[in-house]
Amino acid sequence: MQLDPEDEHAGAVIHHRTQVVHLAKQFFKHCWRHATYVFSDIPASDSEITPQEGELLNLLVQRATDEQAGVRTAQRGWAR
């Protein structure tokens, strides 16, 4: 997680606590549900995150590494 969204050189924080990652996931879902499009000519969608996105977030909550998540993504046929 980036420390300062305005300053890309400010560093980042890596969280290992499941509760913190779960909170970030819930915050993401909330923002996703209530987001609006910047460009008015693009139709808004009422859909939530896809099941695949939810599963990927669950892998992150379970502390899966990028490599583990990549393997599972390939096994499920999500990536080509």
C-alpha positions as CSV (number, residue, x, y, z in Angstrom):
1,M,0.0,0.0,0.0
2,Q,1.4,3.3,-1.0
3,L,2.1,5.7,1.9
4,D,1.3,8.9,0.0
5,P,-0.7,8.6,-3.2
6,E,0.6,12.1,-4.2
7,D,4.3,11.1,-3.8
8,E,5.4,7.9,-5.6
9,H,8.8,8.1,-3.8
10,A,7.3,8.2,-0.3
11,G,7.5,4.4,0.0
12,A,5.0,1.7,0.7
13,V,3.7,-0.5,3.5
14,I,3.4,-4.2,3.3
15,H,0.7,-5.7,5.6
16,H,0.9,-9.2,6.8
17,R,-2.1,-9.1,9.1
18,T,-5.2,-10.8,7.7
19,Q,-7.4,-8.2,9.3
20,V,-5.7,-5.3,7.5
21,V,-5.9,-7.0,4.1
22,H,-9.5,-7.9,4.8
23,L,-10.2,-4.2,5.6
24,A,-8.5,-3.1,2.4
25,K,-10.6,-5.6,0.5
26,Q,-13.8,-4.4,2.0
27,F,-12.8,-0.8,1.3
28,F,-12.1,-1.7,-2.3
29,K,-15.5,-3.4,-2.7
30,H,-17.2,-0.3,-1.2
31,C,-15.4,2.1,-3.5
32,W,-16.1,-0.2,-6.5
33,R,-19.8,-0.3,-5.7
34,H,-20.1,3.5,-5.3
35,A,-17.7,4.6,-8.0
36,T,-18.8,6.9,-10.8
37,Y,-17.3,7.3,-14.2
38,V,-15.1,10.2,-15.0
39,F,-16.4,10.4,-18.6
40,S,-20.1,10.8,-18.8
41,D,-20.4,9.1,-22.2
42,I,-19.3,5.8,-20.7
43,P,-22.3,3.9,-19.3
44,A,-22.1,3.1,-15.6
45,S,-22.3,-0.5,-14.5
46,D,-24.2,-1.7,-11.4
47,S,-22.1,-4.9,-11.3
48,E,-19.9,-5.8,-8.4
49,I,-16.4,-7.2,-8.8
50,T,-16.4,-10.4,-10.8
51,P,-16.1,-13.8,-9.2
52,Q,-12.5,-14.1,-10.5
53,E,-11.6,-10.7,-9.0
54,G,-13.1,-11.8,-5.7
55,E,-11.1,-15.1,-5.8
56,L,-7.9,-13.2,-6.6
57,L,-8.5,-10.9,-3.6
58,N,-9.1,-13.9,-1.4
59,L,-5.8,-15.3,-2.5
60,L,-4.2,-12.1,-1.4
61,V,-6.0,-12.2,1.9
62,Q,-4.6,-15.8,2.4
63,R,-1.1,-14.4,1.8
64,A,-0.6,-16.1,-1.6
65,T,2.5,-14.9,-3.4
66,D,2.4,-13.4,-6.9
67,E,3.7,-16.7,-8.2
68,Q,1.1,-18.8,-6.3
69,A,-1.7,-16.5,-7.5
70,G,-0.3,-16.7,-11.1
71,V,-0.3,-20.5,-11.0
72,R,-3.9,-20.6,-9.7
73,T,-4.9,-18.1,-12.4
74,A,-3.4,-20.2,-15.1
75,Q,-4.9,-23.4,-13.7
76,R,-8.4,-21.8,-13.7
77,G,-7.9,-20.6,-17.3
78,W,-8.2,-16.9,-16.5
79,A,-5.0,-16.0,-18.3
80,R,-3.6,-17.0,-21.7
